[in-house]
Amino acid sequence: MKTTTINISRSPFNMKNLGKVLIFGALTFGTISCSREDLMLEPENNITQTSFYTTELQIQQAVSGVYSAMINASSRGGYDVNFYLLASEVRSNNYTALSQNGNRDYYAINRFQDNSTTEEMEVLWEDAYQMVTYANNILVRIDNVPFASEATKEQYRSETRFLRAYAYFELMRSFGKVPLIEKPVSPTEAAAIPRTDLATLYNFVTSELEASVAGLKNIHDAANKGRITKSAAHAMLGRIYLTGSGYPLNNSSYVAKAKDHLFAVIQGEGQYVTWSPNYADLFKSTNDNKYHIFEIQHISGGLSQGSYLPSYVSPNFGTADPLYNPQGSLFTSGELGVSQSLINSYEAGDLRKAVTVKTQFIAQNGLVDNANYFIKFREPGKVITNRYDWPINFPIIRYEDVLLMYAEVLNTQGSTSTAVPYLNRIRQRAGLAAVSTSISAADFTTALRKERRVEFAGEGIYWHDLVRWNTGVAVINQAAAVLNYNFTITTNDYLYQVPLSQIQIAGYDQNP
């Protein structure tokens, strides 16, 4: 195997300081760089692929690098922007593309004009396989590395298996069949690996996550907050099984499995997971790693590890606005905005609306701009060094999602009255009236789907819900008709096309 020089120094593990651990690599090797502390492990020009993964500290640093693969690398965006905003939220009818900016892919994605040359799809593919690569490099070597504690070794192995499975799940949701690569391979070998069918992929990711649970911790100390826990594994398994029970796999046996894992999370409330009585508190950087089950770690300070998302979805505002930030914004009024459909979906008195969206702002010229935009992740008074530098973490799985998924499963299994309290807990925190325990299963489904839309608006949940419910065709076509857009979609549009670069290298077809 070809080797590459690796530059690495000692760095303490702290998930909110993942900005200090950067890993960049290709399919067959990784180049690692950490913040310089006090001790070089060995001369920089002597560290190679074969000499690196040999100590407990090096494995610890490498695992940090797998986590860091989710984080913004300057203008590339990070998983929160790429997977959850552009490829998911923008795809749904929560957004409306009003005009086209030739430098952005969001118009094509929102209007279903994307194709195999859409740059954002190549970014998604590369970023997810980057995480897979980092994980594979660890998993193929960790057995031979001596550890002071076998429990610590198993913890690192389990976290790595979780992250690899998670990356594959996002690839599956975006592209459907993708090549399954479980170990480091050469570029030639990688090009010969075909796309794997969905059933096999689901079996792989669920078995990997199931196997990871035992080695994970229930909670972490302050220095390790943000690391994956047993609750995160159960929650992710609940999401994956529930997704697999819907379109297109439609594996009904997954429903009971989803229920078991979701309930395992709920049983840990108050001990391993925390409920926030205030919706707004969920989106404050001071509460990072407090309420969410699994989140992307961000840190500001010019380390290129801050969040890009707030600058993407909202303007920089006028100088008199408490949310004004002089670092600028990618948001351009009149190009891409929150849809009126989403705004209208909030019930009167819903406390989440003011936390989530705004419909106008005072621009720097002092004039009112009537634009719809997300405000959820924007915090007043935050000082950042550039527009990629917001400190707030991004929630991949929230506890509220677990509660609503569990309620959905209960209703699916005919226990609607038992499901109602979980839905009402979400509604009542939002200041809304409870639904009756005598509600029909069909009406409960309608209520729950509406609740999920507003509860998770701006978080990349809704589009994937539309797909697994197989309501996306009807919902998107209706929205397009109302807006006089000249397109209709089919279920083939639930997936993105494999990037042309991958077709040219490996000859993949575009069949779903």
C-alpha positions as CSV (number, residue, x, y, z in Angstrom):
1,M,0.0,0.0,0.0
2,K,1.2,3.5,-0.8
3,T,2.2,5.5,2.3
4,T,2.1,9.2,3.1
5,T,3.8,11.4,5.6
6,I,1.7,12.2,8.7
7,N,2.2,15.2,10.9
8,I,0.9,14.8,14.4
9,S,1.5,16.0,17.9
10,R,-0.1,15.4,21.3
11,S,-3.6,16.8,21.8
12,P,-6.0,16.3,24.6
13,F,-9.4,14.8,23.7
14,N,-12.2,17.3,24.2
15,M,-15.1,17.1,21.8
16,K,-15.8,20.8,21.9
17,N,-12.1,21.2,20.8
18,L,-12.3,18.9,17.8
19,G,-11.2,22.0,15.9
20,K,-7.8,21.2,17.2
21,V,-7.8,17.8,15.5
22,L,-7.9,17.8,11.7
23,I,-7.7,14.7,9.4
24,F,-7.6,14.8,5.7
25,G,-7.3,11.8,3.5
26,A,-8.1,9.8,0.4
27,L,-9.6,6.3,0.2
28,T,-6.4,4.5,1.0
29,F,-4.6,6.7,3.5
30,G,-5.1,9.6,5.9
31,T,-2.9,12.7,6.6
32,I,-3.3,13.8,10.2
33,S,-2.5,17.2,11.8
34,C,-3.3,18.1,15.4
35,S,-2.6,21.3,17.4
36,R,0.9,21.5,18.8
37,E,1.0,20.9,22.5
38,D,4.2,19.9,24.3
39,L,5.5,16.7,22.9
40,M,6.1,15.4,19.4
41,L,5.4,11.7,19.1
42,E,8.3,11.3,16.7
43,P,10.0,13.4,14.0
44,E,7.3,14.6,11.6
45,N,9.1,13.2,8.5
46,N,9.3,9.7,10.1
47,I,5.5,9.2,10.7
48,T,3.8,7.2,7.9
49,Q,0.6,5.2,7.5
50,T,2.3,2.0,8.8
51,S,4.0,3.7,11.7
52,F,1.1,5.7,12.9
53,Y,-1.8,3.5,14.2
54,T,0.4,1.8,16.7
55,T,-0.2,3.4,20.1
56,E,-3.3,4.1,22.3
57,L,-2.7,7.8,21.9
58,Q,-2.5,7.6,18.2
59,I,-5.8,5.6,18.0
60,Q,-7.4,8.2,20.3
61,Q,-6.3,11.0,18.0
62,A,-7.4,9.0,14.9
63,V,-10.9,8.5,16.4
64,S,-11.1,12.3,17.0
65,G,-10.4,12.6,13.3
66,V,-13.4,10.4,12.4
67,Y,-15.6,12.8,14.4
68,S,-14.0,15.8,12.8
69,A,-15.0,14.6,9.3
70,M,-18.4,16.0,10.0
71,I,-17.2,19.5,10.7
72,N,-17.0,22.4,8.3
73,A,-13.7,22.7,6.4
74,S,-14.2,26.4,5.5
75,S,-16.4,26.8,2.4
76,R,-17.1,23.0,2.1
77,G,-19.7,23.4,4.7
78,G,-19.7,20.4,6.9
79,Y,-22.4,17.7,7.4
80,D,-24.9,20.2,8.9
81,V,-24.8,22.4,5.8
82,N,-24.3,19.7,3.2
83,F,-26.4,16.7,4.4
84,Y,-29.0,18.4,6.6
85,L,-29.6,21.8,4.9
86,L,-28.8,21.5,1.2
87,A,-29.5,17.8,0.5
88,S,-32.5,17.6,2.9
89,E,-34.1,20.8,4.1
90,V,-33.7,22.6,0.8
91,R,-35.1,19.5,-1.0
92,S,-38.4,19.7,0.9
93,N,-41.2,22.2,0.6
94,N,-39.9,24.0,3.7
95,Y,-37.8,26.0,1.3
96,T,-38.6,27.9,-1.9
97,A,-36.0,28.8,-4.4
98,L,-37.0,32.1,-5.9
99,S,-34.1,32.9,-8.2
100,Q,-30.9,31.3,-9.3
101,N,-27.4,32.1,-8.2
102,G,-25.0,30.4,-10.6
103,N,-22.5,29.8,-7.8
104,R,-25.0,27.8,-5.6
105,D,-26.6,24.4,-6.0
106,Y,-29.6,25.1,-3.8
107,Y,-31.8,26.3,-6.7
108,A,-31.2,23.1,-8.7
109,I,-31.8,21.0,-5.6
110,N,-35.0,22.8,-4.6
111,R,-36.4,22.8,-8.1
112,F,-35.3,19.1,-8.8
113,Q,-33.0,20.2,-11.6
114,D,-29.9,18.6,-10.0
115,N,-28.0,15.9,-11.9
116,S,-24.8,13.9,-11.8
117,T,-22.7,17.0,-12.3
118,T,-24.2,18.9,-9.4
119,E,-21.2,19.8,-7.3
120,E,-23.0,19.4,-3.9
121,M,-23.7,15.8,-4.6
122,E,-20.0,15.1,-5.2
123,V,-19.3,16.9,-1.9
124,L,-21.8,14.6,-0.1
125,W,-20.3,11.5,-1.6
126,E,-16.7,12.5,-0.8
127,D,-17.4,13.7,2.7
128,A,-19.2,10.6,3.7
129,Y,-16.6,8.3,2.2
130,Q,-13.9,10.3,3.9
131,M,-15.5,9.3,7.3
132,V,-15.7,5.7,6.1
133,T,-12.0,5.8,5.1
134,Y,-10.9,7.2,8.5
135,A,-12.9,4.6,10.3
136,N,-11.6,1.7,8.1
137,N,-8.0,2.7,8.8
138,I,-8.7,2.4,12.5
139,L,-10.7,-0.7,12.6
140,V,-8.3,-2.7,10.5
141,R,-5.4,-1.9,13.0
142,I,-6.9,-1.4,16.5
143,D,-6.7,-5.1,17.4
144,N,-2.9,-5.0,17.2
145,V,-2.5,-1.8,19.3
146,P,-1.8,-2.3,23.1
147,F,-4.1,-0.4,25.4
148,A,-3.9,0.1,29.2
149,S,-7.6,-0.8,29.3
150,E,-9.5,-3.2,27.1
151,A,-12.7,-1.3,27.9
152,T,-11.1,1.9,26.4
153,K,-10.1,0.0,23.3
154,E,-13.6,-1.4,22.9
155,Q,-15.0,2.1,23.4
156,Y,-12.9,3.6,20.6
157,R,-13.7,0.6,18.4
158,S,-17.5,1.0,19.1
159,E,-17.4,4.8,18.4
160,T,-15.6,4.2,15.2
161,R,-18.1,1.5,14.1
162,F,-21.0,3.8,15.0
163,L,-19.6,6.6,12.9
164,R,-18.9,4.4,9.9
165,A,-22.4,3.0,10.0
166,Y,-23.8,6.5,10.4
167,A,-21.9,7.7,7.3
168,Y,-23.3,4.8,5.3
169,F,-26.8,5.6,6.4
170,E,-26.5,9.1,5.1
171,L,-25.1,7.8,1.9
172,M,-28.0,5.4,1.5
173,R,-30.6,8.1,2.2
174,S,-29.0,10.3,-0.4
175,F,-28.0,7.9,-3.2
176,G,-29.7,4.6,-2.4
177,K,-27.3,1.8,-3.4
178,V,-23.7,2.7,-2.7
179,P,-20.5,0.6,-2.7
180,L,-19.8,-1.0,0.7
181,I,-16.2,-0.7,1.6
182,E,-15.2,-2.3,5.0
183,K,-11.4,-2.0,4.9
184,P,-8.7,0.1,3.4
185,V,-8.4,-0.6,-0.4
186,S,-6.4,0.8,-3.2
187,P,-8.0,3.1,-5.8
188,T,-8.0,0.3,-8.3
189,E,-9.7,-2.0,-5.8
190,A,-12.2,0.7,-4.9
191,A,-13.2,1.3,-8.5
192,A,-14.0,-2.4,-8.9
193,I,-16.5,-2.5,-6.0
194,P,-20.1,-2.3,-7.2
195,R,-23.0,-0.5,-5.6
196,T,-24.5,-2.6,-2.9
197,D,-28.2,-3.4,-2.6
198,L,-30.2,-1.6,0.1
199,A,-31.1,-4.7,2.1
200,T,-27.4,-5.6,2.4
201,L,-26.6,-2.0,3.4
202,Y,-29.3,-2.0,6.0
203,N,-28.1,-5.3,7.4
204,F,-24.6,-3.9,7.6
205,V,-25.3,-0.6,9.3
206,T,-27.7,-2.1,11.8
207,S,-25.4,-5.0,12.7
208,E,-22.5,-2.6,13.2
209,L,-24.6,-0.3,15.4
210,E,-26.0,-3.3,17.4
211,A,-22.5,-4.5,18.0
212,S,-21.3,-1.1,19.1
213,V,-23.8,-0.7,22.0
214,A,-22.0,-2.8,24.5
215,G,-18.7,-1.0,24.2
216,L,-20.1,2.5,24.5
217,K,-20.5,4.5,27.7
218,N,-23.8,5.7,29.1
219,I,-22.4,9.1,29.9
220,H,-19.1,10.9,29.6
221,D,-17.2,13.3,31.9
222,A,-17.0,17.0,31.1
223,A,-13.8,16.6,29.1
224,N,-15.4,14.0,26.8
225,K,-18.9,15.5,26.3
226,G,-20.1,15.0,22.8
227,R,-18.7,11.5,22.4
228,I,-21.1,8.8,21.3
229,T,-23.1,7.1,24.0
230,K,-25.3,4.0,24.3
231,S,-28.3,6.4,24.0
232,A,-26.9,7.7,20.7
233,A,-26.5,4.2,19.4
234,H,-30.1,3.2,20.4
235,A,-31.5,6.4,19.0
236,M,-29.6,6.0,15.7
237,L,-30.8,2.4,15.5
238,G,-34.4,3.5,16.1
239,R,-34.1,6.0,13.3
240,I,-32.5,3.5,10.9
241,Y,-35.0,0.8,11.7
242,L,-37.9,3.1,11.3
243,T,-36.5,4.4,8.0
244,G,-36.0,0.9,6.8
245,S,-39.6,0.0,7.7
246,G,-40.8,2.7,5.3
247,Y,-40.2,3.5,1.6
248,P,-38.4,2.1,-0.3
249,L,-37.3,-1.0,1.7
250,N,-40.7,-1.4,3.4
251,N,-39.3,-4.0,5.9
252,S,-42.2,-4.3,8.4
253,S,-40.1,-6.4,10.8
254,Y,-38.0,-3.3,11.5
255,V,-40.9,-1.6,13.3
256,A,-40.6,-3.7,16.5
257,K,-36.8,-3.3,16.5
258,A,-37.2,0.5,16.2
259,K,-39.6,0.4,19.2
260,D,-37.1,-1.5,21.4
261,H,-34.2,0.8,20.7
262,L,-36.3,4.0,21.1
263,F,-37.7,2.8,24.4
264,A,-34.2,2.1,25.6
265,V,-33.4,5.8,25.2
266,I,-36.6,6.9,26.8
267,Q,-35.9,4.7,29.9
268,G,-32.7,6.7,30.4
269,E,-34.4,10.1,30.7
270,G,-33.2,12.0,33.7
271,Q,-30.1,9.8,34.0
272,Y,-28.6,9.6,30.5
273,V,-30.7,11.9,28.4
274,T,-32.2,15.3,29.4
275,W,-35.5,16.9,28.5
276,S,-35.5,20.7,28.1
277,P,-38.6,22.4,29.4
278,N,-37.9,25.3,27.1
279,Y,-37.7,24.9,23.3
280,A,-35.5,28.0,22.8
281,D,-32.9,26.5,25.1
282,L,-32.2,23.7,22.7
283,F,-30.5,26.1,20.3
284,K,-28.1,28.0,22.5
285,S,-24.4,27.2,22.3
286,T,-24.2,27.4,26.1
287,N,-26.3,24.2,26.1
288,D,-24.2,22.2,23.7
289,N,-24.0,18.6,24.7
290,K,-26.8,19.0,27.3
291,Y,-30.1,18.2,25.6
292,H,-29.2,16.5,22.2
293,I,-28.4,12.9,21.9
294,F,-25.9,13.1,19.0
295,E,-24.6,16.4,17.7
296,I,-22.0,17.8,15.4
297,Q,-19.4,19.6,17.5
298,H,-18.5,23.2,16.6
299,I,-16.0,25.6,18.1
300,S,-15.4,29.3,17.2
301,G,-12.1,31.1,17.3
302,G,-10.9,31.0,13.7
303,L,-10.0,27.3,13.8
304,S,-12.1,26.5,10.7
305,Q,-14.2,24.2,12.9
306,G,-17.2,26.6,13.5
307,S,-20.6,26.2,12.0
308,Y,-21.3,27.6,8.6
309,L,-25.1,27.1,8.9
310,P,-26.3,30.3,10.6
311,S,-24.6,32.4,7.9
312,Y,-26.1,30.3,5.2
313,V,-29.7,30.5,6.3
314,S,-30.1,34.0,7.7
315,P,-28.9,37.6,6.7
316,N,-26.3,39.5,8.7
317,F,-29.0,42.1,9.6
318,G,-28.6,45.9,10.2
319,T,-26.1,47.3,12.6
320,A,-28.8,48.1,15.2
321,D,-30.1,44.5,15.3
322,P,-28.9,42.3,18.2
323,L,-28.3,39.5,15.7
324,Y,-26.1,41.7,13.5
325,N,-22.7,40.3,12.7
326,P,-20.2,42.2,10.6
327,Q,-18.7,39.0,9.2
328,G,-21.4,38.8,6.5
329,S,-23.8,36.1,5.3
330,L,-24.4,33.9,2.3
331,F,-28.1,34.5,2.6
332,T,-29.4,36.7,-0.2
333,S,-33.0,37.9,0.1
334,G,-35.0,36.8,-3.0
335,E,-32.9,33.8,-3.8
336,L,-33.8,31.0,-1.3
337,G,-36.2,31.5,1.6
338,V,-38.3,29.6,4.1
339,S,-41.5,28.7,2.3
340,Q,-44.8,30.3,3.2
341,S,-46.2,26.8,3.4
342,L,-43.9,26.1,6.4
343,I,-44.8,29.4,8.1
344,N,-48.5,28.7,7.6
345,S,-48.2,25.3,9.1
346,Y,-47.6,26.7,12.6
347,E,-50.7,26.9,14.8
348,A,-51.6,30.1,16.5
349,G,-49.7,30.5,19.7
350,D,-46.9,28.0,18.8
351,L,-43.9,29.2,20.8
352,R,-41.5,27.5,18.3
353,K,-42.4,29.8,15.5
354,A,-40.5,32.9,16.8
355,V,-37.5,30.7,17.7
356,T,-37.4,29.1,14.3
357,V,-38.3,31.6,11.6
358,K,-38.6,35.4,10.9
359,T,-40.3,37.1,8.0
360,Q,-38.5,40.4,7.8
361,F,-35.4,42.2,8.9
362,I,-33.9,45.7,8.9
363,A,-31.0,45.7,6.5
364,Q,-27.8,47.6,6.9
365,N,-29.2,50.4,4.7
366,G,-32.0,50.9,7.3
367,L,-34.8,49.6,5.0
368,V,-37.2,46.8,5.8
369,D,-36.6,43.6,3.9
370,N,-39.6,41.2,3.8
371,A,-37.8,37.9,3.6
372,N,-38.5,34.5,5.2
373,Y,-35.5,32.9,6.8
374,F,-34.5,30.5,9.6
375,I,-33.3,32.0,12.8
376,K,-33.0,28.9,14.9
377,F,-29.2,28.6,15.1
378,R,-28.4,32.3,15.2
379,E,-27.4,33.7,18.6
380,P,-27.3,37.4,19.5
381,G,-24.0,38.8,20.7
382,K,-21.8,36.1,19.4
383,V,-18.4,37.4,18.2
384,I,-17.0,35.3,15.3
385,T,-13.9,35.7,13.2
386,N,-15.6,34.8,9.9
387,R,-18.9,33.5,8.6
388,Y,-17.8,29.9,9.0
389,D,-17.1,30.4,12.7
390,W,-20.4,30.0,14.7
391,P,-19.9,28.0,17.9
392,I,-23.3,26.3,18.1
393,N,-23.5,22.5,17.7
394,F,-25.9,21.0,15.3
395,P,-28.3,18.3,16.5
396,I,-28.3,15.1,14.4
397,I,-30.7,13.4,16.8
398,R,-32.7,15.2,19.4
399,Y,-34.5,13.5,22.3
400,E,-37.7,15.0,20.9
401,D,-37.2,13.0,17.7
402,V,-36.9,9.8,19.8
403,L,-40.2,10.6,21.6
404,L,-42.1,11.3,18.3
405,M,-40.6,8.3,16.5
406,Y,-41.7,6.1,19.5
407,A,-45.2,7.6,19.3
408,E,-45.3,6.9,15.6
409,V,-44.3,3.3,16.2
410,L,-47.0,2.9,18.9
411,N,-49.6,4.3,16.6
412,T,-48.5,2.0,13.8
413,Q,-48.9,-1.0,16.2
414,G,-52.4,0.0,17.1
415,S,-51.6,1.6,20.5
416,T,-52.7,5.1,19.6
417,S,-54.0,6.1,23.1
418,T,-50.6,5.1,24.5
419,A,-48.8,7.2,21.8
420,V,-50.8,10.4,22.5
421,P,-48.9,11.5,25.7
422,Y,-45.6,11.5,23.8
423,L,-47.1,13.8,21.1
424,N,-48.8,16.0,23.7
425,R,-45.5,16.5,25.6
426,I,-44.0,18.1,22.5
427,R,-47.2,20.1,21.8
428,Q,-47.7,21.4,25.3
429,R,-44.1,22.6,25.6
430,A,-44.8,24.6,22.5
431,G,-47.8,26.2,24.1
432,L,-50.4,24.2,22.2
433,A,-53.4,22.3,23.4
434,A,-53.2,18.6,23.9
435,V,-54.8,16.2,21.5
436,S,-57.4,13.8,22.8
437,T,-56.5,10.3,23.8
438,S,-59.6,9.2,21.8
439,I,-58.1,10.4,18.5
440,S,-58.2,7.9,15.7
441,A,-55.1,6.3,14.4
442,A,-55.4,8.1,11.0
443,D,-55.9,11.5,12.7
444,F,-53.0,10.9,15.0
445,T,-50.8,10.2,12.0
446,T,-51.8,13.5,10.5
447,A,-51.2,15.3,13.7
448,L,-47.9,13.7,14.3
449,R,-46.6,14.4,10.8
450,K,-47.5,18.0,11.1
451,E,-45.8,18.1,14.5
452,R,-42.6,16.7,13.2
453,R,-42.5,19.3,10.4
454,V,-42.6,22.3,12.8
455,E,-40.7,20.8,15.7
456,F,-37.7,20.0,13.4
457,A,-37.9,22.8,10.9
458,G,-34.5,23.7,9.6
459,E,-32.9,20.5,10.9
460,G,-32.9,18.3,7.9
461,I,-35.5,15.9,9.2
462,Y,-38.6,16.7,7.2
463,W,-37.5,15.6,3.7
464,H,-36.4,12.2,4.9
465,D,-39.8,11.8,6.6
466,L,-41.5,12.6,3.4
467,V,-39.5,9.9,1.7
468,R,-40.0,7.1,4.2
469,W,-43.7,7.9,4.4
470,N,-43.7,8.0,0.6
471,T,-45.7,11.2,0.7
472,G,-43.0,13.2,-1.0
473,V,-44.3,12.9,-4.5
474,A,-47.8,14.2,-3.5
475,V,-46.4,16.9,-1.2
476,I,-43.8,18.3,-3.6
477,N,-46.0,18.2,-6.7
478,Q,-48.8,20.0,-4.8
479,A,-46.4,22.7,-3.6
480,A,-44.9,23.1,-7.1
481,A,-48.4,23.5,-8.6
482,V,-49.4,26.1,-6.0
483,L,-46.2,28.1,-6.8
484,N,-46.7,27.6,-10.6
485,Y,-43.4,25.7,-10.9
486,N,-43.1,23.8,-14.1
487,F,-42.1,20.4,-12.8
488,T,-43.4,17.3,-11.2
489,I,-41.5,14.5,-9.5
490,T,-41.7,10.8,-9.2
491,T,-40.2,8.4,-6.6
492,N,-37.0,8.3,-8.6
493,D,-36.4,11.9,-7.4
494,Y,-36.2,10.7,-3.8
495,L,-32.6,9.9,-4.5
496,Y,-29.8,12.0,-5.9
497,Q,-27.8,10.8,-8.9
498,V,-24.4,9.3,-8.3
499,P,-21.8,11.9,-9.1
500,L,-20.4,11.8,-12.6
501,S,-16.9,11.6,-11.3
502,Q,-17.8,8.2,-9.7
503,I,-19.5,7.0,-12.8
504,Q,-16.4,7.8,-14.8
505,I,-14.1,6.0,-12.4
506,A,-16.2,3.0,-11.5
507,G,-18.9,2.8,-14.1
508,Y,-21.8,2.9,-11.6
509,D,-25.3,3.0,-13.1
510,Q,-28.0,5.4,-12.0
511,N,-30.7,2.9,-11.2
512,P,-32.2,3.5,-7.8
